[in-house]
Amino acid sequence: IKQKNKHEVFNISVSERTSLNKLFNIIKKIAYKNGIKYSDNNKKYYKFRDGDVRHSLAEINKAKKILGYRPLIYFFEGITETFKWYKNYKNV
């Protein structure tokens, strides 16, 4: 008997709501702590377009149930670690 390959799609996230403004401010704060200064004068806002996402919150229940997934690192810590990695390995 041939068995069909079954493919699944999973959302993997920390299951925290995040806006672009929050993401921007966190990255700016982490960059500042690492000697990179950014002026808010450079920030520009545009009108929302169809399809723009104001807040992102991935539904991870399927990954929890099927894969036993549990976030170990949360948003701020993950962004901080990503910044450190990028700074160390990409010579920023």
N, C-alpha and C positions, 0 to 999 in steps of 0.2 A: 504494500500500500504506500503510495506516494503521499508524503506529508507536505503541505504548503508551508512555505516560510511565512512566519507571522512577524510583521514589523509593527512597532509601537512608537509613538511620539510622546515624549515626556517634557513637561516644563520643569526645569531645574533652577531654583532661585532660593532666596532666603525668606520668601513669603512676607516681605515688608513693602508697603506702598511707598513709592518714590516718585517725586516730581522732577522735572528737568531743573527747576530752580534749586531744589534740595541737592541734587547731584552736583550742579555747578558750584554751590556754596561749600559743599564738603570738599570737592577737589581743590577749590581755591584755598580753603583753610589748611589742607594738608600740604599744598604747594608752598604756602607762606611759611609753614613750620620748617620746610626744607629749603628756605632761602629763595623761593621763586615768588615774586610779587606780581600781582595782576590788579589792574585798576578796573573798578566797576564802570568807569567811563567808556570802556570798550564793549560793554554788554549791550546788545541790541535786541529789542523785541519786535516781532512781526505779528500780524493778524494770524489767527489759527486758520489752517487749511483743512479741507475735508480729509479725514484719515489721521490727523495729528492726534497724538496720545497725550493727554494732560497729566495722567498719573498711570504708573505701571504697577501692576500687582499680579504676578503669575499665580495660577492655581496649581498647587503642587500635590494635591491629595492623591492623584493617580500614581505619582512617583513614590509617595509614602506607602501606599497600599501594595503596589506590585514590587517595587524595588527595595522597600524598607528605607527609603531616603529620609534623612533628617539633616537639616542645615547645621553645620558645626561652626561656621564663621558667618557673622552677620554683616550687614551692609557697610557700616562705617569701617569696621575692622578689615573687611575684604578690599575696600577701596584703598585703605591705608597700606595694606600689604602689597597690592598691585602697584601702587605708586613707588614703594620702596624697591620692588623688583625692577621696575622699569628704570628707575634712577640708577640702580647698581649695575644693571646689565646692558643698558642702552646709552650710558654716559650722558644723561640729561643734566 
